[in-house]
């Protein structure tokens, strides 16, 4: 499996996003406007938006393009549909629930079988949840000190409105599908649509 080994803070600085978006609490001391002097072409802007989403959700090019094709076939705007698909991944839900510090960690925890969807074990990070699905932590994992410490560390994290989270029960219910207004970072999905439409 391909692994992105770029330094996270360096990547965040290049893409113009806060490290908090990916669950990192560190900050960089370097000049944030260092890349602002360079003139970026229209293609460069479009590519940067695509790289930003791929980096935030930890998705490689092939599955990302597959998501774009799915988003194009759905009703509504393709760019907004793409955000909905990415947000409804199981690893992202685990991150949003506050049961993982980063999406990378959430992906690993899902792969190790710590999560149940509607009472059934799911170990596929890209599994897409639907409205009404209940995501819970496996009973054997609930007593783990690891998860208790993670919940304490992520206590201040804002829970999105489309998720009904119960931190005592280590569970969350999908109330509605996520929308572009629910994300905690700036994104211009129309640029990704323009890039793939060429």
C-alpha positions as CSV (number, residue, x, y, z in Angstrom):
1,X,0.0,0.0,0.0
2,X,1.3,3.5,-0.9
3,X,2.1,5.7,2.1
4,X,2.5,9.5,2.0
5,X,5.7,10.2,4.1
6,X,5.7,14.0,3.6
7,X,6.2,16.0,6.8
8,X,2.7,17.0,7.9
9,X,3.4,20.6,9.0
10,X,5.3,21.3,5.7
11,X,2.4,19.9,3.7
12,X,-0.1,21.9,5.7
13,X,1.9,25.1,5.1
14,X,2.1,24.4,1.4
15,X,-1.7,23.7,1.1
16,X,-2.6,26.7,3.3
17,X,-4.5,24.7,5.9
18,X,-4.3,24.7,9.7
19,X,-2.6,21.5,11.2
20,X,-5.7,21.3,13.5
21,X,-7.8,20.2,10.5
22,X,-5.8,17.0,10.4
23,X,-5.8,16.7,14.2
24,X,-2.2,18.0,14.8
25,X,-1.9,20.6,17.6
26,X,1.6,21.7,16.6
27,X,2.3,25.1,14.9
28,X,5.0,26.1,12.6
29,X,7.4,29.0,13.3
30,X,8.1,29.6,9.6
31,X,6.8,32.5,7.6
32,X,3.2,31.6,6.5
33,X,3.3,34.0,3.6
34,X,6.5,32.5,2.1
35,X,4.6,30.9,-0.9
36,X,2.3,33.9,-1.4
37,X,4.9,35.8,-3.5
38,X,4.8,33.2,-6.2
39,X,2.2,33.7,-8.9
40,X,0.1,30.5,-9.2
41,X,-1.5,29.5,-12.5
42,X,-5.2,28.5,-12.8
43,X,-4.1,24.9,-13.2
44,X,-1.9,25.3,-10.1
45,X,-4.8,26.5,-8.0
46,X,-7.0,23.6,-9.2
47,X,-4.3,21.1,-8.4
48,X,-3.7,22.6,-5.0
49,X,-7.4,22.2,-4.1
50,X,-7.3,18.5,-5.2
51,X,-4.1,17.9,-3.2
52,X,-5.6,19.6,-0.1
53,X,-8.7,17.2,0.0
54,X,-6.5,14.2,-0.8
55,X,-4.2,15.1,2.1
56,X,-6.9,15.9,4.6
57,X,-8.7,12.6,4.1
58,X,-5.6,10.5,3.4
59,X,-7.0,9.3,0.0
60,X,-4.8,8.4,-2.9
61,X,-5.4,9.5,-6.6
62,X,-7.2,6.4,-7.9
63,X,-9.9,6.2,-5.1
64,X,-10.2,10.0,-5.1
65,X,-11.0,10.0,-8.9
66,X,-13.5,7.1,-8.2
67,X,-15.2,9.3,-5.6
68,X,-15.3,12.2,-8.1
69,X,-17.0,9.9,-10.7
70,X,-19.6,8.9,-8.1
71,X,-20.1,12.5,-7.1
72,X,-20.7,13.5,-10.8
73,X,-23.5,10.9,-11.1
74,X,-25.3,12.0,-7.9
75,X,-27.9,14.7,-7.9
76,X,-26.7,18.3,-7.1
77,X,-23.3,19.8,-7.6
78,X,-20.4,17.4,-8.1
79,X,-18.0,19.3,-5.9
80,X,-20.3,19.4,-2.9
81,X,-21.2,15.7,-3.4
82,X,-17.5,14.9,-3.3
83,X,-17.2,16.5,0.1
84,X,-20.2,14.6,1.3
85,X,-18.7,11.3,0.1
86,X,-15.3,12.0,1.8
87,X,-17.0,13.1,5.1
88,X,-19.1,10.0,5.2
89,X,-16.1,7.6,5.2
90,X,-15.9,5.5,8.4
91,X,-12.4,6.6,9.3
92,X,-13.6,10.2,9.1
93,X,-16.6,9.4,11.4
94,X,-14.2,7.8,13.9
95,X,-12.1,11.0,13.8
96,X,-15.2,13.3,14.1
97,X,-16.4,11.3,17.1
98,X,-13.2,12.2,18.9
99,X,-12.1,8.6,19.2
100,X,-8.8,9.3,17.3
101,X,-6.4,12.1,17.4
102,X,-5.8,12.2,13.6
103,X,-7.5,10.7,10.5
104,X,-4.4,8.5,10.0
105,X,-4.9,7.1,13.5
106,X,-8.6,6.6,12.8
107,X,-7.9,4.7,9.7
108,X,-5.6,2.4,11.6
109,X,-8.1,1.8,14.4
110,X,-10.8,1.0,11.8
111,X,-8.5,-1.5,10.1
112,X,-7.8,-3.2,13.4
113,X,-11.6,-3.8,13.8
114,X,-12.3,-1.5,16.8
115,X,-15.6,-0.2,15.3
116,X,-19.1,-1.5,14.7
117,X,-21.7,-0.2,12.3
118,X,-25.2,-1.1,13.3
119,X,-23.7,-3.8,15.5
120,X,-21.6,-5.4,12.8
121,X,-17.8,-5.2,12.8
122,X,-16.5,-3.1,9.8
123,X,-12.7,-2.9,9.2
124,X,-12.8,-1.0,6.0
125,X,-11.8,2.7,6.5
126,X,-13.4,3.7,3.2
127,X,-16.8,2.2,4.2
128,X,-19.5,4.9,3.6
129,X,-22.1,5.4,6.3
130,X,-25.7,6.2,5.5
131,X,-28.4,8.3,7.4
132,X,-29.6,6.4,10.4
133,X,-26.4,4.3,10.8
134,X,-25.0,3.9,14.3
135,X,-21.3,3.7,14.7
136,X,-20.0,2.3,18.0
137,X,-16.8,1.2,19.6
138,X,-16.4,-2.5,20.1
139,X,-17.2,-3.6,23.7
140,X,-13.7,-5.0,24.3
141,X,-12.2,-1.6,23.1
142,X,-14.5,0.5,25.4
143,X,-12.5,-0.5,28.5
144,X,-9.2,0.3,26.8
145,X,-7.2,3.1,28.5
146,X,-6.1,4.2,25.1
147,X,-9.6,5.3,24.0
148,X,-10.3,6.9,27.4
149,X,-7.2,9.1,27.1
150,X,-8.0,10.0,23.5
151,X,-11.5,11.1,24.5
152,X,-10.0,13.3,27.2
153,X,-7.6,14.9,24.7
154,X,-10.3,15.5,22.1
155,X,-12.8,16.9,24.6
156,X,-12.7,20.4,23.1
157,X,-13.2,19.2,19.5
158,X,-16.4,20.5,17.9
159,X,-18.7,17.7,16.8
160,X,-20.4,18.3,13.4
161,X,-24.2,18.9,13.4
162,X,-24.8,15.9,11.2
163,X,-23.5,13.5,13.9
164,X,-25.3,12.8,17.2
165,X,-22.3,11.8,19.4
166,X,-22.6,10.1,22.8
167,X,-19.1,10.1,24.3
168,X,-20.1,8.1,27.4
169,X,-21.4,5.3,25.2
170,X,-18.6,5.7,22.6
171,X,-21.2,5.9,19.9
172,X,-22.5,8.2,17.2
173,X,-25.7,8.3,15.0
174,X,-25.7,9.8,11.5
175,X,-28.6,12.2,11.6
176,X,-28.2,13.5,8.1
177,X,-25.6,13.4,5.3
178,X,-22.7,15.9,5.7
179,X,-22.8,19.1,3.6
180,X,-20.0,21.5,2.5
181,X,-21.2,23.9,5.2
182,X,-20.2,21.4,7.9
183,X,-16.5,21.2,7.1
184,X,-14.0,23.0,9.3
185,X,-11.6,24.1,6.6
186,X,-11.8,26.3,3.5
187,X,-12.3,24.5,0.2
188,X,-13.3,25.4,-3.4
189,X,-14.6,22.2,-4.8
190,X,-15.6,23.8,-8.1
191,X,-11.8,24.0,-8.9
192,X,-11.5,20.2,-8.6
193,X,-14.5,19.8,-10.9
194,X,-12.9,22.2,-13.4
195,X,-9.6,20.2,-13.1
196,X,-11.2,16.8,-13.8
197,X,-13.4,18.3,-16.6
198,X,-10.5,19.2,-18.8
